[in-house]
Amino acid sequence: MTETSGPLSTSALARKLEIPAQQLFATLKDYGWIQRQGEGWLLTPKGEFEGGQYRQSKRFGRYVVWPESLLEHPLVSAIESNQRITAANMRRYYPRLDSRQINRALAELGLQCHSLLGWELTGLGERMGGQQAESEGSGAFYVTWPHEIIDHPVVHRELTRLSDQSLAGKPPEDEPDLFAEAGPAVLAGIDGHVVHSPLAVRVCDWLYLAQLVHAYRRPLPTEEAAVADFYLPHGNVYIDCWDESLTPAEMTAQLRRRELYKAFELRSIEVNARDADNLDHVLGKALLAYGLRY
């Protein structure tokens, strides 16, 4: 596909505008010109009115194209390409994550680090365009990033994985599959733990990014054989994941562990499937009740 004449794919249009592709996809979605449908993008009546059409490719399947005249559209030309963003702004592109999770992920990549002053920029982060900033109100440190950070392959890969928006395969170059949701082929956490369920992946990654040392499938200190999903040696806290797809045998084992925790006065936390998108509150509150800060 060429970009010299004729309709332009959304990614090609972004290159013409010299803005990150993800920014344009999200902006067109915000304008109500496109919407997500499965693993692709669907034109809305507004998008069709603005000249959007479909093209079919044997390699990429169906994708949306736009007239080159859209480059002069007031709403499109007004997009700020030099806008700096923060972790809170990145939630627009990764809506299943909160700003704390994004900050932790950037820290895990070595782009920033957490201190008593807040989030401080590292040398690597500076090389990727980060700038140190300070809140006028509280004086807390935080980092701002060039908008292009969301298109950086490493940052996008890690935030996509963390938000459970993993791609089943390599996205087409001309039309990146930015928000597809697909289960990972291997249920493995960032730290390499191979776990048993998507919920366990979420918990494992949360613990790792919170820099909490944890073991997976740790036996309880009881003569009766029983194994917790996770164990935090600092604080002696056991964590179990109550997935919606538990088999009867697994449910029986979970209920028995609950009895053992109570009988031996062991510290324990239960995470339910409905808590998956709210782990900061659920786990954070439960750990704080045991005197653990992170």
N, C-alpha and C positions, 0 to 999 in steps of 0.2 A: 504494500500500500504506500502511495506517495503522499507527500504533504504539499506539493507544489501547486496543485489545482484540484478543483472538485471538492466534494464533501470531506470533512475531517472527522476522524474518530475523536472521542473525548480526550484521549491521551495526546493525540496529535494537536488538538486545539490547545491543550495545556502547554505543550512545548512552544507553540506559536505565541502564547501569552507570557511565556517564561515564568510560569508558576508551577508548583508541585501538582502532579496529577491528582493526588488525593484531595488537595484543596479544591480543585475544580469539580471533581465528583461530588464532594460534600456540599459545595456551594450550589450546584445545579439541583441537588436533592433538597437543599434548604429553600431554593426558589420554587420548588414544586414542579420542576421540568422533567425529572426522572424519579423513579422509585425502585426499591429493591424488589426483585421477584426471584426467589430461589437463589441460583448462583449467577444470575445475570441482572441487567438493568432494563427496566420497562419505561417507555416514554409515557408521559401523562398527556392529557389534552393540551396543557400549557406548553409542554415541550414540543408537541406537534405543531402548535400555533407558531412557535419560534423557529420552525423549520427543521426540527429533528426528524430523522428517518431511520429506518433499519437497513442494514446491509448484512448479507449472508456470506460467510467464509467457510470453506471446507475445513480449514485448520482451526479457526477460532469460533465457529458457529455464528449466531446472530449477535450483532452489536449495533450501537447507536452511532450515527454520524450527524454532523451539523454543517450548515452552509458556512462558507468562509466569511460571509458577511457578518456572522455573529461576533467576529473580532471587534466590530465597531459598536456592538450593542452596549448601551449605557451601563446595564447591570454587570455585564461581563468585563468591560473595560475598567470598571470601578474596583475590581478585586485588587486588594493590596498584596503585591508580590513581596514587598520588603517588610511586611508586618512581622514583629517578633512575638513568639508565643511562649507560654509557660506550660507546666504539666497540667494545670487546670484547663487550659485551652485545648490541649490534646484530647480531652475527653470527647470533643466533637467528632473525632475520627475513631475513637475507641470507647464507645458509650457504655460498655459493660465494665469499664475500669473507673475507679475514682482517682483523684489527683495523687493521693498517697501511694497507691499501687504503681502509678506511672513514675513517680519520683523514685520509688524503691527500685524499679526496673532500670531506670537510667543510672542509678547508683551501682547496681549489680554489673552493669556494662562498664563501669569505671569512669563515667562522664561527670559524676558529681559524688559528693560524700556528705553524710549527715554529721553535724557537730552541734555543740551547745548553741551556736549562733543560727543554725538552720541548715539549709542546703548550700554547700560550698562547691564552687566549680573546680574541677581538676584540670591538669594539663591536657589530657586527652579531650575533655569536654571543650576546652578553649580552642583546640585545634579543629573541632567540629562546629565552631561558630558560637559556642555558648558565651554568655556575658553575665558577670556577677551583678546582682541587683539587691537592693535593701528596701524593705517595706517602710514607707514613711510613717505609718501608724505605730507598728510594733518594733521596728528596727530589725526584724528577722531577715536573715539572708535567704535569697532564692535565686534561681537561674532562669534567664530568658534564652530562647533559642531562635535561630532563623527558621522561617516557615518550612524551609527545605528539609529540616530534620525529620519530618514525618515521612519523607520519601527515601530516607537513608535505608538501604537494604537491611542492615543489622538491626536498627531501631525498629523498623516496621516488622521485621520477622519476630522479634522478641515480644513486642506489644501485641501483635496478632496472636501469637501462641498463648500469651498470658490471658488474653480476652476470649480464648476458645474460638477464635475466628480463623483457625488453621486452614490452609489451602490443601485440597486433595492432591493437587499437582502443580506444576509450574504454570503461572498465569500467562495468558497470551500477552505478548509484548505490547500490542496495540491497544488492548483493552484489559487492564489489570483487574483481577477479581478481588476487589479491595475488602469487601465485607462478607465474604462467603463464610458460612459456618459448617464445619465438617469435623467429625471426630478424628482424633489422631490415630494413625495406624498402630502406633505403640503407645500405651498409656504410661508415659514416663514423665516425671517431673523435671524441672530445670536442673535439679541437683543430681539427676541420674537415677533416682529411685523409680523402679518399675512397679507401678501400683495397680490396683484391681478395678478402679472405676473412675469415671470423669470427676466425680465429687472428690475422690481422694487426690487426684491430680491438682485440683484447685486448692485443697488444704495444704498439700505438700509444697506447692509453689508459694503460697502465702507465708508459711513458716520459714521457708528458705529466704525469701525476699525481706522478711522481718528480722533476718539474721538470728533466728532461734534454732539452736542445735536440736535435732530431732532424729529419732530412730523410727524405722518403719517395720511393722509386724513385730513388736516387742512383747515377749512373754510377760505376763503378770507375775509378781513375786508371791505366787501361791502354789501349793502342792498340786492343786487341780490345774490341768493344762488349759491355759486360756491365753489368747494373744490379742493385744490391742492394735488398732490400726497405726497409731502414732504414739510416741513417748517422748516427752521433753525432760531430759535429766535435770536441767536447771528448773527446780520447782516440783519435780516428781509428778508431772501431770500426764495423764493418759487421754488420748483423743480417739473417739470412734466416729466413723462416718455412716450415717443411717441413710443409705441410698434408697430410692424408690423401688429399685429392681432387686431388692434382697430376696434370696430364696428362703423357703421355710427353714432350712437348716441354718442358714446364715442369721436369720431373725432369731432363732432359738439361741444361737451362740451369743448374739448381741445382748439378748435379755439376760442370759446367764452372767455375762460380764458385768452388766449393771448391778446384779445382785452381789457379785464379788467385790466390786468397788465399794459398795455400801457396807458389806460385812467386814472388810479389812480397812475401812476408812481411807481408801485411796482417792486421790484427787483425780477427777475425770471430767471430761467435757464431751458432749454429744453435738455433732453437726448434722443437720438435716438437709435434704436436697433443696428445700426452699431457702436455705441460708447461703447457697453457693454464690449469689451475687451481693451478699452483704457480710462477707467474712470479716472485714475490718471491724464492724460493730459487734458481731456475734463472738468471734474469737477474742478480739481485743477486750471486750467487756468481761468475758469469762476468765481470761488470764489475769486481768487486773484484780478480779475478786480473789485470786490466789496470790496476789502481791507481785505478779510478774509484769514488768514494764518492758516495752520494746521500742 
